[in-house]
Amino acid sequence: MILAELEKQEKEAYEIYRQWADQLSLLRQTKATELEGYVLRECRDLYLEKAQFRIVFNETTDSSTGYDEVEFLVSMNPGELVKPLVKVASGGELSRLMLGLKVIFNDLQQIDTVIFDEIDAGVSGRVATAIGQKMHKIAKNSQVFSVTHLGQVAACAAQHYLVSKAQGTDATTTTIALLTYPDRVRELSLISTGTDSDHSINAAKELLDTLQAQVSTL
Protein backbone atom coordinates (compact mmCIF):
# COMPACT_ATOMS: atom_id res chain seq x y z
CA MET A 1 0.00 0.00 0.00
CA ILE A 2 2.78 2.42 0.88
CA LEU A 3 4.62 1.69 -2.36
CA ALA A 4 1.44 2.13 -4.41
CA GLU A 5 0.74 5.47 -2.72
CA LEU A 6 4.28 6.66 -3.37
CA GLU A 7 4.03 5.64 -7.02
CA LYS A 8 0.76 7.56 -7.29
CA GLN A 9 2.36 10.65 -5.77
CA GLU A 10 5.31 10.29 -8.13
CA LYS A 11 3.01 10.08 -11.14
CA GLU A 12 1.00 13.13 -10.04
CA ALA A 13 4.18 15.10 -9.38
CA TYR A 14 5.53 14.17 -12.80
CA GLU A 15 2.31 15.24 -14.50
CA ILE A 16 2.59 18.63 -12.79
CA TYR A 17 6.24 18.82 -13.86
CA ARG A 18 5.34 18.09 -17.49
CA GLN A 19 2.68 20.78 -17.47
CA TRP A 20 5.20 23.37 -16.29
CA ALA A 21 7.89 22.03 -18.62
CA ASP A 22 5.49 22.25 -21.57
CA GLN A 23 4.68 25.86 -20.72
CA LEU A 24 8.38 26.67 -20.36
CA SER A 25 9.17 25.04 -23.69
CA LEU A 26 6.40 26.99 -25.43
CA LEU A 27 7.68 30.24 -23.93
CA ARG A 28 11.23 29.43 -25.01
CA GLN A 29 10.13 28.71 -28.57
CA THR A 30 8.15 31.94 -28.73
CA LYS A 31 11.12 33.96 -27.49
CA ALA A 32 13.45 32.03 -29.81
CA THR A 33 11.48 33.31 -32.79
CA GLU A 34 11.91 36.87 -31.51
CA LEU A 35 15.63 36.28 -30.93
CA GLU A 36 16.09 35.01 -34.47
CA GLY A 37 14.73 38.30 -35.77
CA TYR A 38 16.94 40.36 -33.46
CA VAL A 39 20.07 38.42 -34.47
CA LEU A 40 19.38 38.78 -38.18
CA ARG A 41 18.89 42.52 -37.73
CA GLU A 42 22.28 42.79 -36.01
CA CYS A 43 23.85 40.65 -38.75
CA ARG A 44 22.59 43.05 -41.40
CA ASP A 45 24.14 45.98 -39.52
CA LEU A 46 27.47 44.11 -39.44
CA TYR A 47 27.45 43.31 -43.17
CA LEU A 48 26.36 39.71 -42.84
CA GLU A 49 23.47 40.33 -45.21
CA LYS A 50 23.14 36.73 -46.37
CA ALA A 51 23.32 35.17 -42.93
CA GLN A 52 20.64 32.78 -41.70
CA PHE A 53 20.08 32.06 -38.03
CA ARG A 54 17.84 29.36 -36.62
CA ILE A 55 17.17 28.12 -33.11
CA VAL A 56 16.12 24.49 -32.98
CA PHE A 57 14.67 22.54 -30.07
CA ASN A 58 15.05 18.86 -29.29
CA GLU A 59 13.57 17.03 -26.33
CA THR A 60 16.17 15.56 -24.02
CA THR A 61 16.31 14.18 -20.48
CA ASP A 62 13.97 15.80 -17.97
CA SER A 63 15.73 18.17 -15.58
CA SER A 64 15.04 21.04 -13.21
CA THR A 65 15.21 23.41 -16.20
CA GLY A 66 12.82 21.47 -18.42
CA TYR A 67 13.43 19.01 -21.21
CA ASP A 68 14.63 21.29 -24.02
CA GLU A 69 17.97 20.95 -25.75
CA VAL A 70 18.59 24.14 -27.73
CA GLU A 71 21.03 24.57 -30.60
CA PHE A 72 21.98 27.61 -32.68
CA LEU A 73 22.24 26.89 -36.40
CA VAL A 74 23.71 29.37 -38.86
CA SER A 75 24.56 29.80 -42.50
CA MET A 76 26.75 32.72 -43.53
CA ASN A 77 26.67 32.33 -47.32
CA PRO A 78 23.95 31.82 -49.95
CA GLY A 79 23.34 28.19 -50.85
CA GLU A 80 24.71 26.81 -47.60
CA LEU A 81 22.47 24.79 -45.32
CA VAL A 82 22.21 25.95 -41.74
CA LYS A 83 24.61 24.02 -39.54
CA PRO A 84 25.84 24.23 -35.93
CA LEU A 85 27.61 27.51 -35.33
CA VAL A 86 31.06 26.03 -34.66
CA LYS A 87 31.09 24.23 -38.03
CA VAL A 88 30.31 27.04 -40.44
CA ALA A 89 31.56 30.41 -39.22
CA SER A 90 34.99 31.82 -39.98
CA GLY A 91 36.86 33.86 -37.38
CA GLY A 92 35.65 37.21 -38.66
CA GLU A 93 32.09 36.02 -39.16
CA LEU A 94 31.99 34.45 -35.72
CA SER A 95 33.29 37.66 -34.17
CA ARG A 96 30.53 39.68 -35.77
CA LEU A 97 27.82 37.22 -34.81
CA MET A 98 29.03 37.15 -31.20
CA LEU A 99 29.08 40.94 -31.14
CA GLY A 100 25.50 41.01 -32.37
CA LEU A 101 24.50 38.59 -29.61
CA LYS A 102 26.33 40.78 -27.07
CA VAL A 103 24.32 43.80 -28.18
CA ILE A 104 21.04 41.91 -27.80
CA PHE A 105 21.76 40.28 -24.45
CA ASN A 106 23.28 43.43 -23.01
CA ASP A 107 20.01 45.25 -23.71
CA LEU A 108 18.10 42.48 -21.95
CA GLN A 109 20.40 41.89 -18.98
CA GLN A 110 21.80 45.39 -18.42
CA ILE A 111 25.38 44.20 -17.91
CA ASP A 112 27.53 46.79 -16.16
CA THR A 113 30.86 46.02 -17.84
CA VAL A 114 31.58 44.36 -21.19
CA ILE A 115 35.09 43.36 -22.30
CA PHE A 116 36.04 42.62 -25.91
CA ASP A 117 39.45 41.07 -26.52
CA GLU A 118 40.15 41.58 -30.22
CA ILE A 119 36.61 40.66 -31.23
CA ASP A 120 37.41 42.49 -34.47
CA ALA A 121 40.02 39.90 -35.51
CA GLY A 122 39.75 38.88 -39.14
CA VAL A 123 37.87 41.96 -40.36
CA SER A 124 38.76 45.30 -41.91
CA GLY A 125 37.33 48.26 -43.80
CA ARG A 126 33.67 49.10 -43.41
CA VAL A 127 33.10 45.97 -41.30
CA ALA A 128 35.62 47.24 -38.75
CA THR A 129 33.81 50.57 -38.67
CA ALA A 130 30.48 48.82 -38.11
CA ILE A 131 31.98 46.84 -35.23
CA GLY A 132 33.31 50.02 -33.63
CA GLN A 133 29.91 51.64 -33.92
CA LYS A 134 28.21 48.62 -32.34
CA MET A 135 30.61 48.78 -29.41
CA HIS A 136 29.87 52.46 -29.02
CA LYS A 137 26.17 51.65 -28.94
CA ILE A 138 26.72 49.14 -26.12
CA ALA A 139 28.71 51.79 -24.26
CA LYS A 140 25.61 53.96 -24.04
CA ASN A 141 24.38 51.76 -21.19
CA SER A 142 27.46 49.80 -20.09
CA GLN A 143 31.15 50.32 -19.53
CA VAL A 144 33.00 48.82 -22.48
CA PHE A 145 36.67 47.84 -22.66
CA SER A 146 38.02 46.75 -26.03
CA VAL A 147 41.49 45.55 -26.99
CA THR A 148 41.95 46.33 -30.66
CA HIS A 149 44.59 46.83 -33.34
CA LEU A 150 42.19 48.38 -35.85
CA GLY A 151 42.13 52.13 -36.35
CA GLN A 152 38.42 52.20 -37.25
CA VAL A 153 37.47 50.52 -33.98
CA ALA A 154 39.75 52.67 -31.85
CA ALA A 155 38.45 55.83 -33.52
CA CYS A 156 34.89 55.04 -32.39
CA ALA A 157 35.85 54.98 -28.71
CA ALA A 158 35.14 57.77 -26.25
CA GLN A 159 38.55 57.23 -24.62
CA HIS A 160 41.70 55.76 -26.12
CA TYR A 161 44.36 54.15 -23.93
CA LEU A 162 47.76 53.02 -25.17
CA VAL A 163 49.12 49.85 -23.60
CA SER A 164 52.88 49.53 -24.01
CA LYS A 165 55.50 47.13 -22.70
CA ALA A 166 59.13 47.87 -21.85
CA GLN A 167 61.71 45.18 -21.24
CA GLY A 168 64.70 45.97 -19.06
CA THR A 169 67.62 43.84 -18.02
CA ASP A 170 65.89 42.40 -14.97
CA ALA A 171 62.19 43.25 -15.39
CA THR A 172 59.36 43.90 -17.81
CA THR A 173 56.90 46.72 -17.19
CA THR A 174 53.54 47.48 -18.75
CA THR A 175 52.27 51.04 -18.99
CA ILE A 176 48.71 52.20 -19.70
CA ALA A 177 48.29 55.83 -20.73
CA LEU A 178 45.18 57.83 -21.59
CA LEU A 179 45.87 59.59 -24.89
CA THR A 180 45.21 63.23 -25.64
CA TYR A 181 43.71 64.16 -28.99
CA PRO A 182 47.09 64.75 -30.72
CA ASP A 183 48.53 61.54 -29.28
CA ARG A 184 45.43 59.66 -30.32
CA VAL A 185 45.79 60.89 -33.89
CA ARG A 186 49.43 59.80 -33.92
CA GLU A 187 48.60 56.32 -32.62
CA LEU A 188 45.83 55.91 -35.17
CA SER A 189 48.35 56.90 -37.81
CA LEU A 190 50.80 54.26 -36.59
CA ILE A 191 48.07 51.61 -36.37
CA SER A 192 46.94 52.30 -39.93
CA THR A 193 50.21 52.79 -41.80
CA GLY A 194 53.08 52.17 -39.40
CA THR A 195 54.31 55.74 -39.89
CA ASP A 196 53.52 59.20 -38.58
CA SER A 197 54.19 61.08 -41.81
CA ASP A 198 52.21 64.24 -42.50
CA HIS A 199 50.00 62.38 -44.98
CA SER A 200 49.32 59.56 -42.54
CA ILE A 201 48.63 62.00 -39.68
CA ASN A 202 46.11 63.90 -41.81
CA ALA A 203 44.36 60.65 -42.77
CA ALA A 204 44.24 59.56 -39.11
CA LYS A 205 42.81 62.92 -38.06
CA GLU A 206 40.11 62.64 -40.73
CA LEU A 207 39.30 59.10 -39.58
CA LEU A 208 39.00 60.11 -35.94
CA ASP A 209 36.95 63.23 -36.59
CA THR A 210 34.63 61.46 -39.04
CA LEU A 211 33.90 58.46 -36.82
CA GLN A 212 33.53 60.55 -33.68
CA ALA A 213 30.93 62.62 -35.50
CA GLN A 214 29.12 59.46 -36.60
CA VAL A 215 29.01 57.76 -33.21
CA SER A 216 27.82 60.96 -31.53
CA THR A 217 24.51 60.50 -33.35
CA LEU A 218 23.97 56.84 -32.36
N, C-alpha and C positions, 0 to 999 in steps of 0.2 A: 504493500500500500504506500509506504513512504517513497519507494523508488518511482512508482507510477505518478505520485503527486509531484515529485521533483521533475520528472520528464514532462509533465503537463506544464509546469511553471517555465521550464526551459523553452518549450515550444511557444508559449504565449510571449515570453520575453523576446524570442527570435522574431516572431511576427511583428512585434512593436519595432524592433531594430530594423527590419526590412522596410517598414513603412517610412521611418525616418531616413534610411539610406536611399530609398527611392526618391524622396523629396530632395535630398541633398544632391543626388545625381542629376535630377532634372534642373535644379538651380545651377549646378556647374555647367551643364550643357547650354543653358540659356546664356550665361555669362561668357562661355567660350565663344559663342557666336559673336557677341559684342567685341570680345578681345580680338578675334580675327579681323574685324573691321578696323579697330584701332591700330593693329600692327601693320596692316596693309597701307593705311594712311601714312604712318611713319616711314614705311619703306619707300613710298612715292617721294616723300620729302628728301630722302637720302639717296635718290637716284637708283632705286631698285624697282623701276617701273614694272618690270615683268615678273616680279616675285609673286609666288603663291604661298599662302600660309594656312594650314589646316590644323585643327585640334581634334584628335580622335580619342574615343573612349572605348575601353575594353573592360569587361567585368573580370575581376580577379578575386583573390581570397578576401573574405569579410574581415574587416578590422574596425578599430575605433573611429577611423576617419571615412568609413564607407567601403564600397567595393569597387570603386573606379580606379582603373589604371589609365593615366592620361599621357599622351605622347604628342609632341609638336612635330608636324611634317611640313617640309618646305620644298619649294622649287624656285631656283633663282633665274632660270633661263627658259625661254619659250621651247616647248616640245619636250621638256623634262617632266617626268612623273614626280609627284611629291614623295619625298623620302624622309627618313629621320634626319633631323638637323645636322648631326655630326657627320653624315655621309655625303652631304651635297654642297655645303657652303665652303667657299674659300676663306682665307684669313680676312681679307678686306670685307667680303660680304658678311661674314659672321660678326665682325666688329660692328658693322652698321646695324645689323639686325639686333644685336645685343644692346646697342645704344638706343634703338627705338623702344625696346622692351623697358629699358631703364627710365625713359621719359614717361611711359605709361604707368609703370608701377610706382614711380616717384610721386606722380600726381595722386595716386590712390592711397599710398601709405605715408606720404609726407615725411620722407626720410630727411634727417637733419644734415647729414654730410654724405656726399657721394665722391668716390675716388675713381678716376680713370687712369690706368697705367698703360699708356700707348695704345688706347683703343682705336686710334687712327692708323695703326700699322697696316700697310698694304694698300693705302689709298693716296690720292693726290688730286690736284686741280680743284674743280668745282665740288667734288665729293668731300674733300678736306674742308672746304669752306662751309658746306652744309653741316658737317659734323661739329665744327666750331660753333655754328649758330645754334645747333641743338643743345650743346653743352651750356651755352649762354642762357637758353630758355630754362633749363633745369635750375640754373643758378638764380633764377628769379625767386624761387621758394626754398632753395637749399644751398648749403655751402658746397662748392665744387672744387676739387683739386684734380688737375690733369697734368700728367707727365707727357710731353709731346716733343717731337722734333720737326713738326710741320709749322711753317710760318703762318699759314692761313688759320690754323687752330689757335696758335698763340695770339694772333692779332685780334681774335674775338673775345679774349679774356678781359675782365675788368682790371686785374692786376697781373703783372708778369714778373716772376721770380727766376733768377738765374742760379742754377745749381752747378757748382764747379768743384773739382777735386784737385788737391795739390799733394804731390808725393815728395816727402823729404827723405833724408838719409835714414831716419829711425821711425818715422810716423807718416801717416796719410791723414789729411784733414779735408773735410767737406764744408763748403761755405754756401749759404743760401742768402741771396741779396735781392731786395725789392728794387726793380729797375725804374729809373726816371724815364720820362718820355724820350729824351735823346738816346739814352742807353738802350731803351727798348727798340728804337728804330735800328740802332747799330746791330743788336743781336738778331733782329729779324733779317737784316741784310746778310749776316754771317750764316744764318740758318738756310737762307734761300740760295745764296751763290757762293758762300765760302769766303767772300771778300767784303771789305767796307769801302769800295770805290765810290766816287761821287754818284755814278750811275746806279749802282746797287743801293746806296743809301736813299736816293730819290724814289726808287721803286719800292723800297721797304716802307718809306714814309707814306706813299700813296696807298699801299696795302693796308697799313695800320689805320690811316684816317678813313679809308673807304669802309672797312669792315666794322670799325667802331661806330660809324654813322648808321650802318645797316642794323647792327645788333641793338642799337639804342631805340629802335622802333619795334622790337619784338615784344 
